Amino acid sequence: MTTAEFIAACFWPFVIIAVFALLKARNTEAYPFIGKIVFAVAFAYLGLLLFYDKSSIIAVNDVHVGLVVLGLAMAGSQLRQPQLYGSWRDRAKPLASMILIVLLGCGLAWYAGRMLFLDHLTSRLVIEGRVDRVRTSGSRRSDYLADIAGRTVKVTTPVYERWQKLRPVVRVEVGRGSNYVYDIEYLSN
């Protein structure tokens, strides 16, 4: 396990511990101190996410889980709307924005949740062949792509860097939702 994978694997346990610590310290003198620690670590994780989001498959999955949580939080935030009073014109704008936020949150949760479901709860695609071409998708925050036996798949940064130097014959398992390589077996160089 690389350092990037370890840090990514520790993210959700940190979130659970941070929420538990903040709930336990609520209404005590330790709350500001614990809040500063949680804020500092969360800020560090956000910085790592921005620069190393494709460094491991665990980090990619953390992003997808985070999008599901964000989408559900967006949809759930509208459940506590105050009662709307006035004419229909006074109620139309808040009601329309509430409906739009719920739809946006549900769409975000569906997008990321479907990807996680297809990657982890369905059988993975198995591709066997030589790595033909390794490239980026071309945008500023680009994906790392590799062509294996005529099929394009997404890879993480370490795999991309290794395959740029070597073009091995591999057997890979690819997630059906995200199209990321989950498992690699090197057959020859």
N, C-alpha and C positions, 0 to 999 in steps of 0.2 A: 504494500500500500504506500503510495507516494504521500508527500506532505499535503499536497492539494486535495487528495482524496480524503485524508484524515480530517482536515479542516472542514471540508464539505460535509463529511459524515457527522461531525460534531454540531452542525448548525441547528437542526431541529431539537436535539436534546438540550442545547443551550436555550432555545426559545421556551421549552417547557419549564426548565429550571428557572429562567428569568421571570416567567409569569407567576410561577409558584412563589418565588422569593418576593416579588412585588406585592402579591396578595397577602402573604404572611406579614410583611413589614408595614402594611397599610395602617395608618393612624398610629405609627410609632416614631420615635426619634431617628431610627435607622433608615427610614424610607428615603430621605434625600440622598444619603450615601449610596444605598443600593440602587437607587434610580440613576445616579451618575455612572456607576459601574456598568449597569445594563445598557445605558445610552452609549458609553464608550465602546463596549464590545460590539453592540449592534452597528455602530458607525464603522468600526473596523471590518465587520463582515460585509457591509454594504460596499466599502471600498474594494475589498477582495472580489466581490461579486462583479463589480464593474470591470475589473481588469483581468480576472481569471475565470470567467464564467464557463469557458469551454476547456478548462484544464483537466477535468475529469468527468466521467459519466455521472458520478454522484452529484457533482455541481449542476449538471444539466437537469437532473431529476429534481434537485432542490429548487431550481427556478420554476419548474412545472408545478411542483407542490405549492410553492409560494403564490403562483398565479391562481391556483384553485382556491387557496385560502383568501386571497385578495378579492376574487370574484364573489365568493360566498359572503365575505364581510360587506362588500358593496351592496349586494342584494339584501342582506339582513339589516343593514343600516336604515333602510327605509321602512322597517316594520314599526318603528317607534315615532312615526310622524304625528305631530299634533293634529287635532281635529280642525278641519278646514271650515271657515265661516265666510259668509258673504254671498254675493251673487255668483252665478256660474262663471263669470269672467274672472272674478277674484280667485276662484278655486282652480281654474283651468291650468294656469301656469305652474303652480306647485304640484298639481296632480300629474301633469305631463312630464315634469322633470323627475318626479318620483318614479314614474313608469319607465322613463328612459334609463335612469340609474339602475333599476332592478333588471331591465333587459340587458344592459351592458355588463353588469356583474354576472348574470346567469350565462351570458355568452362567453365571457372570459373563463368562468369555471368549467363550462362545457368543453371549450377548446383545449385547455390544459388537462382536464380530467380525462377526456377521450384519448389524448395522447398517452397519458400514464396507463390507462386501462389497456390500450392496444399494445403498449410496450411490455407490460408486466403480467397481464392476465390472459394473453393469447400466445399462441406459439410464435416463435421468432422465425424470420426468414433465414435460411442457411444458404450462403453464397460461397462457392469455391472457385478459385482461379487466381490468376496473376493480377497484381495491382498494376493497372495500365497507366493511369494518369492521376496525379495528385495536384489539387489546385484549391484556390479560395473562390468563394462565390462572387467576389468582385466589389462588394460594398464595403463601407468603412468598418462596420462591425460584422465582418463576413464569417460565414461558416466555412469549415475546412471540409473539402469534398475529396473523395477518391473513387475512381472507376475500377470496379473489380468484375471481371468477366462480363463487361458491357453494361453493368448496372452501377449507378451513382449512389453512394452512401455518404453519410456525414460521419466524421471522425473527430476525436478530441485533439487538443494541441500536441501532446506527446506522440500520439500515433502519427499525426500529420508530419511532424518533424522527422520521425524515424523513416516513414515511407518516402519522404523526399529524397533521402540518401539511397535507400534500397528499394527495389521493386520486387518484394517476395511473392511467392505463391502462398496464398492463405485460404483458410476456411473460417468465415466470420458468421456470427449470428447478429442479425440486424433487427431492431425493434420495428414493429409494423406501424406504430404511430409517429414516432419522431424520426425514423430512418437513421438513427445513430447505431454505430457498431457497439455491441455489448460484450462480445466475447471474440477473441482472436486465437486461432491455432495456426502457427507457422508450419507449413509443409516443407518448404525449401526456400533457398535464396536465389 
